[in-house]
């Protein structure tokens, strides 16, 4: 699929992303690219074991992130105040 034929996945620009944020992406080639450095200070792949050490912009999202990672059974980390 060429870049030109790909659907536009920006917010409000078409159908929703077919995979929940944080879900494994086995067909992805290469690393993520931070195209909005003014909005994001870090953008990278992580292993499920690293999840408890991540600092999310919205700590309330942690249960949702954990839910989409298959096989992740660790307790929900406490949000950092």
N, C-alpha and C positions, 0 to 999 in steps of 0.2 A: 504494500500500500504506500503510495507516495505521500509526502507531507501535504500536498495540495488536496488529495482526496480524503484525508482524515477529517472526521467531524470535529468541529470546534468545541472543546470541552470547558471553555471558560464559563464562569457563573452566568446563567441566564442566556447562554448562547446556543442552547440546543438540549439534546437528551442528557440525562444525568450520567455521570461516570459509571461504567458498568461494574466496578469493584469498589467496595467500601474503603475509605481511607485507612491505611494501615494493613490492609489485607495483603497476603503474599502475592507477588507478581512474578511467577516462574518464567514467563515468556519475555520479560524485560531484558534488554541488552544494554549494557553500559550503566553509568551511574546517574542519579538524579541531578538536575541542574537548577540552581536557585535563580529563577528569572525575576524574582521580586525581592532583592536584598533589603529594600527599605521595609519590607513586611516580615521577613524571616531571617533570623540570625544563624540558623543551621538547618540544613536539609541533607539527609543522608539515609542510607539503608541501615537497619539495625537488626540484630538477632533477638529473638524473643527473650533470651536470658538478660538482655540489656534493658528491657522495658522498665523494670522497677527503678532504674537510675535515671530515666529520662525526665526532663523538666518540660512539661507541656505548657503552652501559652494559656490553655484552659484546663486546669487539673481535673475539672468535672468530666472531661472527655475520656479519662483513663479507663473507666469500665467499658466504654464502647470500643476503645482500641483493643483491650484485652479480649473482648468477646469475639472479634473477628480473627484473632490469631489462634488457629487450631492447635490443640494440645497444650495451651498455656493454662496452668492450674494454680499459679502462685496467688497468694492473697493480694488484694488491691493495695498498692502503696498509699500511705497517707499523703495528701497534698501538702506541699511546702508553703508555709504562710509567709 
